[in-house]
Every structure is written in structure tokens, then in C-alpha cells.
């Protein structure tokens, strides 16, 4: 009963995780998993379309994403035998809700680090989003990336962004019950094809110290995930993980038809970098796949030497909240069953909606108490980061 109730409370407080793809791996159901075990997630192959009668056979190459189960988090408690005599509801209110709420917040915060894997960005850095336009722009980026409109898109907002957005969109609702629900809770439930969630764990991105008129130096090749940039204002300027750039004349393309779109492709910096003599090598995602890349093509042309590099947001270590909209399949969160003790009398392991939790209880006969630990073993990966967009605040 304790495990079931704890897992129910935990699941209910996972604002971000409960809206992403949850991959519970039952291969560990018998012996149990440990930190470092790896799950292999399969991605479908990509193809191009032939023109004409002659066959052009393509290899059906499936890609894989390795997801290490690298996080074990839990809350440790101690109860007396008298406390166990309470009803489940009272026990939950007094002990399980406080403990599972803090555990859920920690897990959500960890998983939201995947925000910094997302390149698609909209909004005005430094301005809290509050209009239909900014959320519509984010939805449009998901459309261009072929994210399905199947009811599985979610917006996760900071408290400030939720307050401003509720105020900004209140005039768009016609349904009386929706207006009433907004008024009572201060949180939107569903609008403009999005489920809405408020999360105090929305990630921030901290900008580096870079300045000056930055330019590409050299000529990146197809498949490269690095771009060299010079022209920085300081000899040892920094660029931080999670910053977003565009490159002059490098436009995005439709993921299927490869037709050039009307906006520059955005790239996210995947590692902190420090300049040497005002030049810096940036690791970026997605890699450059130009017109000769077949099904992998994601840009209309490769960057050229001297192309302008434009950063999202200002510098001088400015911090910006990163609200997020995403399709369920953009991210994968996976849990695995932890090993059970040899004596199962004082332990229980349950799975709810892809979340596996183990509760293990000991006994202190001297003090009539039961030291108890709760554990979740999990990992996460941005499987399709192009199916998400950051809404800068």
C-alpha cells in the first residue's frame, strides 16, 4: 500500500516527465538493474524519393540512441509502528506527499536538462512570453519539423511565464468552463493544441562573455558537428553550453521534401568553449548535412568562410529562462527495476505508467522504528530534439 501510494504521488508531481515518452525496460524485472546499465532505443531509417522508372535501392539503416541508466535518486525516511496504524490517506498527507514531491522535483529538474539539447528557439530573450504569437511561432517550428498534431504536444512554463501567458491569452477562450478553470487555478489546461504545465524547475541558460562581430572561419564539411568562429571581442571570450546560433545564408529545409524554408537553421552549442586569440571551436547540434547528404539533409547549403554567426540573446553572463514546448516523442525518459533484497518481506517494487519505484524497509527492534528508503533508477535522452522548441523568457 505504501509503495502504490508513493508511486501515485510521485507520478502526479512529475510535470515534465509524465508528458514525455516513458520507456520502462522490463528486461531487469528479474535480476534488477544498476547504475551504468544501457538501454538501446531504435530510431526509424530515413529515405529519399526516387524520380523516374529506374530503381534506386537505398540501405535501410536504423539508427540507435544509447540511453544510460545513470541516475539513482531516492528519499530516506523512518517511521514508527504507531504511525503505520494511520489510514493510508493520513499517512500519505503526513509523509508520502512531502517526500515524493521533493523527489519528483529533483527528477523533473534532472530531465529538463534536455532543454539545452534543443536548437529550435522563439521569443525575445529577456521578455517573458505572454502572447499567442510566440506560442504560435513555437508550434509552427514543430510543424516544420513534422511533429504530429495528435494531442501529444505539451508546453512547460515557469510560474512567471504561465501567469503572463494566462493573462495574454484569456481573451481567446470562448468556452465558459475553460475561462472559469483558468480563473480558479491560474493555469491553462489545454489551448492552441497544447497541454499546459507549470514547472518551477524550468531550466535557465547562462550566456558566455563572447562579444564582437563573429564570423565562420574555414569551410565546415558535410557531417561536421563543429564550426570555427573568429572575430570575438575578447581574446579568451567564452561561449556556454545551450547557447543558440544561426549562420548567414544557411537555411533550414523541409525534413521530407528538402525544400528550402524561409528562416535560417538554428544550431545549439553542446559544450562550453573558451576562445584562444579571439577564435573558438564550437561543438554544435544538429551536424551540418548539406544538399549532397540525401535523406539526412537539414540545410540548404554548407557554411562558408566569413559567414556571419549570430547568437540568440545578449552576453555578459545574462541568464534566460527556457520555457519549452515539445511533442511527446522529442524526449525519452526510462526507468529500470532495481534489484530486490533476498528477503522480499520488507520490500516492494511497482511500476506506474512507465515509472518503476522500489521501497525497501528495515526494522529497528530497539526503538520500534522502520528505516525506509525509496529509489528510482532512471536515464533520459533527447531522442528527437527537433520535435521541441525553446520559448525564451
N, C-alpha and C positions, 0 to 999 in steps of 0.2 A: 504493500500500500504506500509506503514511504517513497519507494523508487518511482512508482507510477505518478504520484502527485508531484514529486520533484521534477520529473521529466516534463510533465504538463506545464508547470510554471516556467521552467527554463524555455521551452518551445514558445510559449506565449510572449516572452520578452525578447526574442531574437528578431528585432525589427528588420535587419538586413538579411541575415542568413536564411530566415524562413521564406524569403522571396526569391532565392537563387536555386539553381539545380543542386539537389542534395543527393549524393551518391553514397549510399550505405553499402559497404562491401562485406557480404556475409561469409567470405572465404575464411575469415578469422573467427567465425562463430564458435568453433570447437576449441581451438587451442589459444585463441587470443592474440592480439597484435601488440606491437611495441613501437616506441618512437624510432623512426627511421624506415619503417616498412613503406613500400611504394605501391601506389595504385596506378595502373596504366589506363588512361582514358583515350578512347579511339575517336578520331575526327574523320568525317567523310572525305573521300577524294574529290579533287576539283577537275573539271573537264572544260575543254573548249568545243565550239560548234563548228562542224565541217560545212564548207560550201561546195556544192557540186556532187557528181556521182561517185567519184573515186573515194574509197575508204581511206581514212587517216587514223589508224588504230592508235589509241593512247593507253599508256600504262595506268592501271587502276591502283594507284599508290595511296594507301591510307596513312595519314599522319597520326602521331600519338603525342599525348601530353603526359608526362610523368608527374604524378601528384604525391609528394612525400607526406606521410602522416607524421608530422614533426612537432605537433603541439599537444601536450597533455596538461590540461588545466582542471582544477577542482577546488572545492571548498571543504575545509575540515571543521567538524563540529563535535560537540559532546552533549549528550542528553542523559537525564536520569530516568529510572524506571517509572517514576511518578509522571514525568512528562509524556511518557508513552501511553498513559491511560487517557489522555485527552482525545477528543474527537479528531478525525482527520482534518476537518475544517479549521479548528483551533490550532492544531499542530502546524498546519500549512501557513496560517496567518502569522504565527509567532516565530517560526523557524525557517520553513522552506522558502517562503516568498522573499525575505531579505537575503538569504544565501544564494538562491537561484537567480535573483535579479542582478546581483553583482557578478556572478559567473557569466550570465548572458551578456552583460555589458562588455565584459572582457573579451568574450568570444566574438561578439559583433565588431568591436574595435579592431581586433586582430584581422578579421576577414575584410574589413573595409580598407585595409592597406592595399587591396587590389584596385582601389580607385586610382592609384598612381600608376597603374598599368594602362590606363585608358588615355588615348590621344585625343579623341573627339571632344571638343570643348566649345561651349557657347557662353553667352553672358558677358558682362562687363566686370573685369576684376576690380574689386573694391566697392561694388554696388550689389546690395542684397537683392536677389531675384524677386520680382513681385508682379510681373506682367504675364499675360497669355503669350506674348510674342516670344519670350525667352524659352518657355517650356515647349511652345510650338516649334521653335528652331531646333531644340534638342530632339524632339520627336522626329523631325524631318531628317536629321542626321541618322537616326536609327532606321528610318525608311530607306535612305540611300544605301545603307549597309545591309539591307534585306532582312532586317529584324521583323519577324511576323507580327501582325496585329491580331493576336489570338487571345487577348486578355491577360497575357503574362508579362506586361510591362509595368515597372514599378518606379516611383520616384521616392528617393530617400533624402530628406531635407533636415537641415539644422533647425533648432527651435526658432531662430530669428527668421530664417527663410520661410518656414511654414507660416509664421504669423503674417509676414508681408504678403505671401502668396495668397493666403486665405482672404486677406483684405483686398488684394488686387483682382481676384477672380470672383468675388462674391456676386457681382452684377451679372455674371454669365449664366448662373444657375436659374433654371425655370422651375424645377421640381421643388415643391414646398418642403418635402421631407428632407431633401438634401440641404436646403438652406437652414432648416431647423437643427439638423445634426451638426453642421458647421458651427452654428451659433452656440450650441451646448458644449461642444468639445474643443472648439478652436482648431480642429484638424480636419482636413478633407479626407474623404474615404475613397471616392473614385471620380475622376473628371478627366476630360480630354484623352481618353483611352489609357489612363494611368491609374494604378493603385498608388495611394499616397501613404507614406510612413514618416513619422518624426523620429529622429535619432540623434541623441546628444553626442554620439560617437562619430559623426561625420568628420572625415579627415580634413586636415589643413595641408596646404603645400607652402613651403617656405622658399622664397626666391633667393638666388645667389646674388653675388655682388657685381655680376657682369654689367658692362656698360659699353658705350661706343656704337659705331656702325659696323655690325658684324656681317661677314661675307664667307661664303664657301671657299675653301682653298683646296685645289685639286679636283679630281673628277671621280666621284664615287661610281662603283660598278654595280651591275645587277646582282642582287642578293646581299649587298653590303648592309650591315647594321651599324655603321659608323660614318660620321661626317666630320671632317676637319673644318674648323671655323677660326678665322683670324679677324683682326680689327678690334679686338677688345680694348676698352679704355684703360684697363689696368694690366700690368704685366702678369699678375697672379690672380686675376678675377676668377670667380667661381660660378659654376652652374650646378643647380641642385636636381637630384632625382625628382621626377614628377613634373618638371617644367615642360611646357609645350612650345614647339616651334613650327613655323612654316618656312618654306624656301621658295624664292621667287621663281615663277614660271613652272612650278612643279604642282600640277593639278591632280585632284582625285579623279578616279574613274569609276563607272558603274561596275559593281562586283561581278556581274554576269555578262553584260554586253560589251564591257570595256570602253564604252563611250565616255569622252571627257566630260566631267561635271563642271559646274560654274565656280567652284571655290578651290582654293589651294589645299592640298593634302596636309593634315596635321600629323606631327610626329611627337612622341613623348620621350623625354630623356630618361633612360633607365638606370643611370648610376651617377653619383656625384662626380664632378670633374673640376680640376683646377688648371688654369692656363699656365703655360710656360712661354714667356716672352710674348704675351698677348695672343697666343694661339692655343686652341683647346680641341681635343678629340672628343666628340660626343657620341656615346652609345645611344642608339635610338630604336624605337619600335613604332610602326612596322618597318622591316627592312625595305630597301629600295628594289622594287620589281617593275622594270620599265616595259616598253612595248614589245620586246622580244621574249618576255617571260611566260607567254601562253596563259594558262589558267591562273597563274599566280599574279598576273599583272595588277598593280594597285595604284600606279601613277602614269600620267600620260607621257612623261619624259624624265630622264635621269637629271639630277642636279648638275650644273656646270660651274666651272671655276669662276668666282666673282659674283655668283648669285646671292642676292640679299637674304639674310637669315633674320626672321622676325620672331621675337619672343612674346608670348602671352603674358601680360601683366608688367608691372614696373619692377625695379630692382631694390637694392639696399635691404635685403632680408625681409621684405614685405611678406606678410602671412595672409593667405586667402583660403576661406572655407571652400570645400569641394563637394557641393551637393551633387547628386548622382541620379540619372535615370538609366534603366537597363532592362533588357529582356532577360528572362529567367536563365536562358542558356549562355549568357555572357560569362557567367562565373560558375564554378563548381566548388561546392563545399562537401567534403567527405568525412565520414566518421567510420571508425572500425571498432570491433568489440575488443575490449581489454580482457586480459586473462583473468579467469575466476580463481579464487583460492580453492585449495583442495577440499576444505570443508565449506560447502555451499550454504550451510545453515544460516550464516550471518552475512550473506552477500546476495545481491540481486542485480541482474543486468537486463535492461529493457531497451526497446527501440521504438521511437515515435516519429513517424514522418521522416525517416532517414537519419534521425539523431539517436545515437547509441550512448547510453549512460550506465555506469556501474556505481552502485552504492555498496560499500563494504563496512561492516560494523564489527567492532571488537567489544570486549567486556572487561570492566574493572570491578572485580568482586569486592574489593576492599571499600571502594567509595560508591558502589551501586550506580555506576555510570557506564555509558556506552559511547566510547570514542568512535566517530564515524567519518568516513571520507567519501566524497562524491567525485567522480572523474569522467571527463570526456576526452577522448583521443581523436584529434582531427587534423585535417590539412585543407588547403584551398588553392585554387589556381584560376587565373583569368583565361578561360578556355577560348572564348571568342570576344576579346575586348572591344572589337569593332561594333558589337551589339550593345554598347553602352556609350553614354556621353556625360561629361562633367559639366555642371552648371555652376560657374564660378560665382562666388559671393565676395 
